[in-house]
Amino acid sequence: MGKGKKIERSIKPEELPNFLRQMADAIESGGTDAMTNFTAIEGFKKLKIKISQDLENTIIKIKAKPEKCSPLSAQEKQGTDHSQTPQTPAKPRYTDLKKRMKNSFKTIFKSIHAGVLPPERIAKQFIEDSKLMVTYEGHGENYYAEYTVACDEFVSALENKNIEDAHKACDSLNNIKAHCHSQYK
């Protein structure tokens, strides 16, 4: 699996269901405050779980591969990007931002179309990335206003926990994305 974090636990066989519930809760909530056992899996891209059991013990091995952070460009590494003020973080490369957005939107789209609201952490990251995306020039500015309105509708639907409105907004975002990508990709 490459670089990642590992958890290995030995528990009693009857404790396994509770352990798995706690892990599921930690993944679902996105927070690991109450479950320090699961800080290693926070923000994972890939998760492998191996459970072996005998009469005395249950051994659980978990490997979590973290989400990739966008690599710094040569300018960012040298600190020569003069367009950024010292307190403002440098913008990621457009392609890195779009890859991250593609992955998060895929999760959002599947969740919404399965009739459930997407994980809050993923939706929040997608909206933040969307706000950043519309600051880039030369990548479909004529769609940015319409896209921003659809994002606002999506946020409103999520805040109100309205799955029907979230579904409409998600489909609208997907439609705008498809039209823009047909011209600019």
Stockholm file with secondary structure:
# STOCKHOLM 1.0

chainA/1-185         MGKGKKIERSIKPEELPNFLRQMADAIESGGTDAMTNFTAIEGFKKLKIKISQDLENTIIKIKAKPEKCSPLSAQEKQGTDHSQTPQTPAKPRYTDLKKRMKNSFKTIFKSIHAGVLPPERIAKQFIEDSKLMVTYEGHGENYYAEYTVACDEFVSALENKNIEDAHKACDSLNNIKAHCHSQYK
#=GR chainA/1-185 SS CCSCEEEEEEECGGGHHHHHHHHHHHHHHSCCSSCGGGGGGTTEEEEEEEEEECSSCEEEEEEEEECCCCCCCHHHHHTCCTTSCTTSCCCCCHHHHHHHHHHHHHHHHHHHHTTSCCCHHHHHHHHHHHHHHTTCSSSCHHHHHHHHHHHHHHHHHHHTTCHHHHHHHHHHHHHHHHHHHHHHC
#=GC SS_cons         CCSCEEEEEEECGGGHHHHHHHHHHHHHHSCCSSCGGGGGGTTEEEEEEEEEECSSCEEEEEEEEECCCCCCCHHHHHTCCTTSCTTSCCCCCHHHHHHHHHHHHHHHHHHHHTTSCCCHHHHHHHHHHHHHHTTCSSSCHHHHHHHHHHHHHHHHHHHTTCHHHHHHHHHHHHHHHHHHHHHHC
//
